[in-house]
Amino acid sequence: MAEKPIYAVGLDAGSTRTRMVVCALEEQLRLLGCAVVESEGWSKGSIADQRAVGESILAALAQAELSAGVSVESAVVGMGGPSLRGAAGRGVLELGYPREIQQRDVNRVKERAARVQLQEDRMVLQLFPQDFVVDDHPGHRDPRKMTAARLELNVHLLTASAREHDALVGAVNQAHLVVEETVFEAQAAWYAAVKPEERREGVALVDIGADSTSLVVYYDEVMCLASTVRVCGGHFTSDLARGLCVSPAEAEQVKIEYGRARAADSPENILVELPAPEGCGPRQAPKRHVDLILESRARELFQLVRGELARVSMEQALLGGVFIAGGGARLAEILDVAADELKCQSRFGLAEGIADWPKEMDDPEWCTAAGLAMYSAKLKAQTERQRAAVGWLSKIL
């Protein structure tokens, strides 16, 4: 009898667009279909209308199922926004007497590390182990089979607004989908874009969204920092709208068609056409003026990123470089500004490791959705291995 196919689905419910990626878990993860629709119900990175968000997700689901030719029941969902914060944590487990550390001890010390006193409306979204301390000896990645009387675990905790989390899960449930897990969007993008061989040195990923910018920093598979910065893609558009005296929609159009994140090479005598109301004559603005506005905001963004890196002493340690993902990465020459400000190599965050991934989707905007689908595949592969182990044990018994 043929085995039931396993589908891995990632849902990136952004404030401007909702994306879904459907993959089949075979010998290699393979793309079956995808969808992108305009998002409704968001305001400044937060859910303002849960029903409208659910309808956007439902529209993306219908489009993705049609594209993939399969029925989707569950998904790993990305969560971002300004409410997410990272913090260091620590768990301690007294074993009583020197003995061999087992898996249940590791599980218990992780549980203790997650028990932190949080403010009202805060919850632990994800816990990232950093290193174990075995009898006051730090730096251990796997303490199992070692002998000790005391076990400690240093972690990086990612916390979120419980209200925002519940609103997102509720919107997904309204679209008749089960939430397998909620994952920090920048961490999912890192998972998709950074190859295993590139993770041995310091690597950062900056996910520039319309209403929030997220940052993750890793060193050799260990998360050093998860954070958000206050400058996002929407600030570029609002700066242009004020500087050119146009509407935000018109400013977005100018940014996409003419904008660059560096003004040094912009000629003084080049003019760009500005949208004009009906009955008014054509309007123009110097292209250099447009680029100066965008460059100023881009440099501020990466200066804030550098400040976050300095919190964990990684501002000079990004030997693997910085990856730029999200819709804001589409601004021309933004990689050059990132390299100038962060003093390291920069590149786009593009999905890696999914078979049949089309070239037209080699875009930083799809990186998060792809990473969420890969995360779903990882969870389901672990479940299948556990199920197979239990099956063999049942046969033996």
N, C-alpha and C positions, 0 to 999 in steps of 0.2 A: 504494500500500500504506500502510495506517495506521501511524503511528509508534508504537513501543512506549511505553506510559505510563511515566512516571518517578515513583517514590514516594519521599517524604522522610519518614523515621521518626526520632523522638526517644524515647530511653529514659532515664527518670529513676528509677534504682534507689535509692530512699531506704531508710533504716533502719526506717521504720514502714510505708511504702506504696511500691509499685512502679507507676509510671505510664508509659503508652506513648501516643504520638500518631502517627497515620498520616495523611499528607497527599499530595495529588497535585500535582505541579509542572506547572501549566498557565500561562495568561497571568498568573494570580494563584495563589498558594499556597492550596489548598482542602482543608479538613478532610474526611477520609473516615471515620475512626473513631478510637476511643480505648479505653483500658482502665485500670482501677485495681484492684489486689489488695493484700492484706496481705503485708508482707514478712516473710521468715523468714531466719535465719542471720546476723543482725547483732548486734553487741555494742559499745555505746559508739562508734558511728560507724565501726567496722571490721568486716570480714568475718570471722566466727568459723566459719562452716560454708559452704564454697563450694558444695557440692551443694544445700543448702537455698536459697541465693540463686539458683542456676540454676533450681531448680524454681519459685520465685516469678516469675522472668523468663519462664519457659516458660508459666506460667499467664496472665500478662499478655499475652504474644504470642498465645496461642490466643484470648483474649477480644478483642484488638484486630483480629485477622484476621477474626473472625466479625462484628465491628461494621463493619469497612471493606469486607468482601467481596472482599479481595485477599490474595495471599500475600506475606509480608514476608521478605526475605532478609538485610537489613543495617540498621544503625541507627547514629546518632551517640549516644554514651553519655555521660551526665554523671558527673562525679567530684567529690566534695566531701570533707568530713571534716577532722578536726583535723590531719592529716598534711600538708596543703597549705600552702606558704609562698611569699611573693613576695619578690623581691630585685632590685635594680638591676644591670644588666649593660652591657657596652660591647664593641664590636668595632671593630678598626682594620685598615684595608687600605692599604698603601703601593702606589700605582700606578706608582712609578718615575720618571715624568716627566709633566708636564701633558698630559692628553688627555681626550677626551670620556668621561664615565661611562656605562656601558651596563648593561643588565639583569643580565648575568652578574657584574658588579662588585657590584651590590646583593645578589645571591644569596650571593656569597662573604663579604661583610662580615656578613650575617645568620648564616651558618654559624660565623664566628669568634666572634660574640657569644654563640652557643649553646654554645661550647666552654668551659665553666667547670669548675673543680675542685669536685666535689661530694663530700659525705660518703658513706659506705657506705649503700646502700639508698636513695639519692636519684636522681631522674631529672628532666629538664626536661619538664614536661607541655605547656606552651605558651610561646611567645615573642611579646611584644607590642612592635613597634617604636614608639619615641617620637619621635625626631627625628634627622636626619642632620647631621653636621658636615663641611662641605666646605672643606678648606684652612683649618681653625680658625675657620670662620664657621658658628655653630650655627643651629638653627631651621628647617632645610629639611625639607619633607615628602616631596618627590620629587626626588632629585638627578640623575636621568637627563637626558642631553643637556648637562649642565653640564661645564665643563672644570676639572680639578683634578689634583693630584699625590697627594693623601691624602684618604681617605674614612673617616669614623668613624660609628658608629651607637650611639645610646643606646637601651637596651631595658629592659623590665620582664620578668623571668623568673619563671615560676610553676613551682615544683618540687613533686614529690610522692613518696611512698614507692613505690619500684619494686615491692616485694612486694604492697602494696595494689592497685597498678595491675594487676599481673599476675593477682591473684586476681579482680579485677572482670572483666577481659577473659576470663579462663578461665570464669567463671560465665556470661557472655553466650554464649560459644562452646558451652557445654554445652546452652544453649537453642536451638542450631542457628542462631545469628545471627552474621553477620560484623560486626565493629566497624569502622565507617568512620573514626571518630576519637573520641578522648576529650577532652571539653571541661569546663572549670571550670564548675560548676553556676551560680554567681552571675553569671558572664559570659554564660552562655546566657540566664538570666532577664533580664539587662540588655538583651540583643539583642532579646528579645521585647517588653519593656515600654516601652522608651524610644524614642520616635519620632525620626526623623532630625532634624527641626527642633528637638527638645528637647536635642540633643547638643552644641549650640554653646557652652553654658556648663557650669559644673561640675555634675556629676550623680553621685550615689552610689546604689548599690542594696545593700540588706541582705537577705540570704536567711536567714531564721530557720528552721532545721530542728529535728528532734527531738533530734539528738545533735551538731549543729555549726551555727555561724552563720558565713556567708561574707559578704565585703564586697568590692565593686569600686568604684573611683572613676575617673571619666573626665572629661576636659576636651577638648571639641572632637574627638571620635573617638580621642583618645589616652588609653590607660590609664595612670593615675598610680599606682594601688595595687591590688593583689589580696592579700587577707589573710583570716584567720579570727580570731574572738574566742572566748574560752573560755566565754561564757554562751550557752546554747541553750534551745530550747523545753522540753527535759526538766528543766531547772533550775526552771522555773516550777512544774511538776508536783511535783517532789520537795520544794520548799519548802512547798507546800500540804499534801503528805502528812505532813510533820513537824509543821507548825503546827496541823493539824486532827486529827492522830493517826488517819489513815485510810490505806488502801493506795494505791499509785500509780495503780491503775486508777480507784479511787473519786475520788482527787484530780483526775485528768484529767476525769472527769465533772463534778465541781463547777466546775472552771475553765471548761469549755465552756458550761455552763448558766447560771452566775451570775457568773463572774469579769469584772473590768474592770481595766484597767491604771492607773486613777486612782481614788483613794479620797476626793478632796475633796468630791465631790457625793454620797457614799454616806450615807444616813441612819443614825443611831445605833440606831434601834429596829427595823430590818429584820433578820429572821433567815432563814437558808437551811437547808433540810433536808439533813442529811448521811446518806449510806448507812449502814445499821446492820446488823450480823449478825443472822441468824435467832434469834428468841427474846429479842432485846434491844429495849428501848423506842426510840422515835424520838429522834434526836439533832439538835441544831440548833447553829448558830454565827452570830455577828453577820456580816452581809454586809460591813460595813466592815472587819472583821478579815481577811476573805478578800481584799478589794481592797487593803488595806495590804500584805499579803504579796506580791501580784502587782506592785504599783506599785514596791516596793523593788527587786525583781529587774529590772523593765523599765528603771528609771532606771540601774541598774548596767550593763545591756547597752548602752544608748546612750551612757553615759559612756565605756565602753571603745571604742565606735565613734568617738567624738569624739577619743579619744587616738590612734587609728589615723590619723584625718584629719590630726591635728597633725603626724604624721611626715612628711607631704608638703605641709605648709602649705596644706591645703585646708579647714581648719575654718571659715573665714570666706568661702569661695569657692563654696559650693554654690548658685549662683544658679538652677540648674535644679531644686534640691530633692533630696529623698531618696525613693526608692521602697522599699517594704517588701514582700517576697515570702516564700513558704514557708508551712508550716502554722502557724508561730508568729504570722503576721500576722493570724490570725483572732481573736486576743484583742481584745475590745472596748476602744476608746479608746487603742490602742497608737500610733496615728498622732499623737495629741495629745502623748504622752510624747516621741515622736521629735522633734516640732517644738519642744517645750520645751528638750530637751537639746542639739539640734543647731543651734537658732536658724535654721531654714529651713523652707520648706513641705515637707509630707510627703504621700504618697499611696500607694495600693496598687499593687503591680506586677501588672498585668493584661496578658494577651497581646493584641497589636495586629497587624493586617495579615494575618490568616488568614481567608479567606472561609468562610462557613457555620459559624463558631465559635458554639456555642450559648450563650445567656445563663447557663444553669446552670453553665457552665464559666468564667464571668468570676469567677475565684477565684484569689487569690495562690498557692494550692497547685499550680495547673496552669501557672504561668508558666515554670518551668524546662523542663518537658517540651515546651511549645510552642516555646521558644527553641532547644532541641536539634533539633527538626524543621526549624525555619527555617535553622539552621546546616547541616543535611543538604542542604536545598534549595540553599543557596548553593554548597556543594561540588559538587553534581551539575550545577548550571547552569554552573559554571566548566569542568567536565569536558566538557560538551556543546559549549561554545564552542571548546575546544581540539580536540575531535574534528572539529567542522565546519571549523576552519581547516586541519587536516591533510588533510581530505577534499578541499577546494578545491586545496590544494597538489598532491595526488596527481593530480588531474584535469589541472592545468596541466602537470605533468611528463610 
